[in-house]
Amino acid sequence: MESDLGAAARGLFIEQPGIACILGTGSNSCLYDGKDIIKNVKAAGYILGDEGSFSSLGKLFLADVLKGFAPQEIIDQYYGENELDSHIIMKNIYDLPFPHRFLMKTADFLANYTNNSYVHALIMQNLRNFFIRNICQYDYKKFPIRFVGKMAIRYADILKTVAQEFDIAIDRIQESPMKGLIEYHAGKSVLAI
């Protein structure tokens, strides 16, 4: 179970069962029984999945920019602040290495515009997609659901609002699983002595 997801599960739940979710550059989730991951909805990466992540939000926004669905003032601000145009966007996505990093940087731009109704709705859609395509595949009414990652922290209020649509109360959102991991391993060290 040595993986980012395993670390997130142990860090969020230590030895209690629950649904652990990662929302960062990418996304992932699992049902953890307090010892092992017993179910994992495949993340599928930034092209086929990663719903709710920075990469997914960047992808949704850029598709709207290129197809003219985003408000013109947001498009102009995005192009101006980042010295971009549609050709440079396409090059970054299809020709240059690490397109997921470009998508994450694009999502960072949106953090300054959450008061804009279009941007707010886009973030809601991105997070809603995570719930629909990931959390709803678990028996989510029976377990606590916790989140870790920069995306979860940055948009915590919006994340909680989306969770309420599914009648879910998120009881923990944190940037890193480190504190729980230290507690988990400290407990294991005490048992070994």
Salt bridges, closest charged atoms under 4 A:
GLU2 OE2 - ARG10 NH1 3.76
GLU15 OE2 - LYS188 NZ 2.99
GLU51 OE2 - ARG133 NE 2.74
ASP108 OD1 - ARG154 NH1 2.52
ASP139 OD2 - LYS142 NZ 3.37
GLU165 OE1 - ARG128 NE 2.73
ASP167 OD2 - LYS141 NZ 3.51
ASP171 OD1 - ARG146 NE 2.84
